[in-house]
C-alpha cells in the first residue's frame, strides 16, 4: 500500500531527464575553457542546466521526504494532496516553491528553501515522528550532498561534469545547513518545536512568517553573518568529502554572466 501511494509524476521524470542532458553536455564540452575568457558554450550550458534541473530535483525530494515520513507516521492526507507524486507543482505555490529559489540561486548562489508541504500534525503518532518529519527534508539534502561528493571523489568523469556535480553537491550542503537552523519557519525549528512549552510554540507561531525573512536579509546584507554561514557550510562540505575547489570552479562556470 505504501509503495503504491508513491507514484512519481512525469514532471519528476522530466526534471531527471533534463539533469542528465545537462550532465552529458557538461561532460562532452571543453572544460579547459571554463576559467578562460573563451568559454565553450556546450560545457557552460551543460553545467547551467545540470545545476538548475538538479536543484529543482532536490527541492522536490526535500518536500517529498517530509511527506513520505508524514505518511509513514500516520498522516494519510498527503496522498490526496498529491505530495507523494514528486510533482514540484504540488508543493504549495509553484512560484514560491520553485521559481523564487531558482532566482535566488542564480543571483546569489545561496539556495533558499522552496515551498512546504502541509502536514496534519495531529495525525502523527508521536512527538518523535513530528521531529523526524521536519528533519526528513534537510537530511535528504545532506544525503544528496554526500552521494554527489563521493561520486566526484571516486568515479572517473569528465572535468566539466565533475565541477558541475561538485557545485550541486555544495548547494545541497548549503541547503542542509540553512534549513537545519533552529529558526521558526525552518525545519530545524520544526524538529524541536514538539518539545517546547505551549508559550514558546505560541510565540514561534507569531514570528514564523517573518523570522526566515529576517534571516535571509541578514545573510544577504550583513557580511559577517554571510561569512559565518559560508564557513560552516564549507566545513561540513569538506567533512563529508566534498571538493571545495571543484565546487568553486563549478560555481564560476554556472554564473557565466558575471564574467
N, C-alpha and C positions, 0 to 999 in steps of 0.2 A: 504493500500500500504506500509506504514512504517513498520507494523508488518510483512508483507510478506517478506520484504527485510532482516529481521533478521532471519537467519536460522543457528542455532548452528550446528557446524560440529561434526562428530564422534570423532575427536581429542579432542574437548572440553569435550564431554561426557566421553571419556576415562580418561582424567585427573580427572574429577569429581569422577568417579568410583574408581580410584586409591587413591584419597584423602580419600574417605570413607573407603576403605580397610585399609589404614594406621590408620585411627581413630579407627576402630574395633580392630586391633591388639594392639594398644596402650591401649585401654580400657580393654582388657582381659589379658594383660600382668601383671606381678608383679611389680607395680610401686614402691613398697618399696625398690626395689633393685637399683633404679636409682642413688642414692647418695652413693652407696657402690661399692666395687671392684668386686662384683658378679652380674653384670648386667643381667637381664632377656633378652635374645635375642629377645623375642617377643615384649616386650614393647619398646626396643631400635629400632628395625626395624620399628615398628609401628609409633613411633614419627618421625623417619627419613623420612619415606615415606609420612606421613601426611604433614610434613613441606615442603618437596621438591615439591610434587604434588600440595599442596595448594598454594605455592608461584608461581608455573607455572600458576595456575589458576588465581591468582591475577594479574600477568603480562598480561594475556590475557584480563581480564576485564578492566585493566588500558587502554590498547590500544583500546579496543572496546569502552570504554567511549569516548575517543577522536573522534573516527569515527562516533559513533551514534549521538553525538551532532553536528558534522560537517554535517551529513546527514540531520538532522532536521533543520539546519541553511542554507541549500542551496547547499551543495556540494554533488551532486549525483554521483560523480566519485568513491566514496568509495564503492559503491555497486559492480561495475565492478572489483574493486581491491580485492574483497573478504574480506574486513575488517569487514563486519557485520556477517561473518560466525563464529566468535570466534575461528578461527583456528590460533594458535600462529605462524604457519609457514608462514602466510600471512603478518606478521608484520616485514617487511624488511628481513634481513638475519637471518635465524634460529640460527646461531651461536651467533650473536650479540644480538638477541632478547631473547634467552632462555639459551643457553649453558653458555656463559660468566657470566651472572647474577647469575646462579646457582653455577658456580665455585667460584665466589667471595663470595657468601653466605656461601659455605662450608668451605672456607679457612679463612674467616674473620668475618662472621656474619653481614656484612654491606650490605644491599640489594641495589645493584646498579640498576639504571633504565635499562629496557630492550630496545627493538627496538623502532621504531617510525612508525607512520602511516603518509603517505604523503598526506597532506590536500591541496586542491586548495583554498588558502586563498582569491583569487579574487572572488570566488563564494559565499563566506559567506556574509550574508545580512548586517552586521554592525561590527563595532569595538568591541562592546559588545559581539557579537556572537563569534568573534575570541578569545576574552579573555576566554569566557566560554568553548570553545573547548579545550584550553590549561589547564584550571582548572579541566576539567572533569576527567582526568587521576588520578592526586593526590587525588581528592575528592573521587574517587572510593576506593582508599587505605584507606582513613580516615574512610569512611563508613564501610568498611570491618573490620577495626580495632575496631571500636566502637561496631559493632554487635558481633564480636568474644569475646570481653571483657565482654559485657553484658551476653553472653551465659555462659561464665566461671563463672561469679559472681552470676548468678541467676538460673542456671539449675544444678541440682544434677547430677554429672557424675563421672566416674572413674578417679582416680588421674592421671593416665598416659595420658588419653585423655585431661584432664584439663590443664596439664602443656604443652602439645603439642600445644593445641589451644592458650594458653596464649602466647607462644613464637611466633606463627604465627601471633597473633594479634599485638605483639610488632614490628614484621617485617613490618607490614602494616603502623604503625605509623612512623617507621624509613624511609620508602619509601616516605610517605607523607611529612615529614619534609625535606628530601633531595630534592625531586622534586619541592617543593614549593619555594626553594631558588631562588632569582632573578639573576641567573647566566645564561648568554647566552648559549643556548643549552638545558636548563632545562625548565620545564613547568612554573615555577614561572616567569621567564623572558618572556615567551611567552604570559603570561596573561597581562603584562604591555606594551609589545612591540608595540601594535597598537596605543598607546597613546604617543609614543615617537616621537621626531623630526626625520626627514629623516637622518640627520647626525648621530644621535645616533643609528638608525637602521642599517645604513651602517657600522658603527664601530662594532656593535654587530655581523653582518654577517661575518666580517673578523675574529673575535676571537671565533666564535661559535664552530669551530671544536676542539679548544684547551682549552677553558675555563672549560668544565666539567672534562677533563683530569687533569688539574691543581688542580681543587677542590678535585678530588679523591686522587691525590698524597698527598695533604695536610691532608686529612682525614686519610690516612694510615701512613704517615711519621711524621707528626707533632702532638705530643701528646696533647698539649693544644687545638688544633683545634678539634681533635678527642674527647677529653673530653667534650668540649663545645657542640659538636653535640649530644653526648650521653645524656648529662644533659638536653638539650632542649627536646630531644625525650622522655626521661623518664618523664619529667614534663607533656608533652602532653599526654603520655600514661596513667599516673596516673590520669590526669584531666578527661579523658573520662571513668574512671572506671577500668583501667587495673590493674591486679595483677602482680606487678613487680617481686616479689619473685617467683611466679609460672612461670613467663616467664624466669627467670634466671635458674630455675631447668629444664625447657624445653630446654633451650639453652645448658645446660650441657649434657642432655641426647642426644640431636641432634648431638653434636660434640663428639661422643663416642670415637673417635680415639685419642683424646687428653688426655685421662686418662685410 
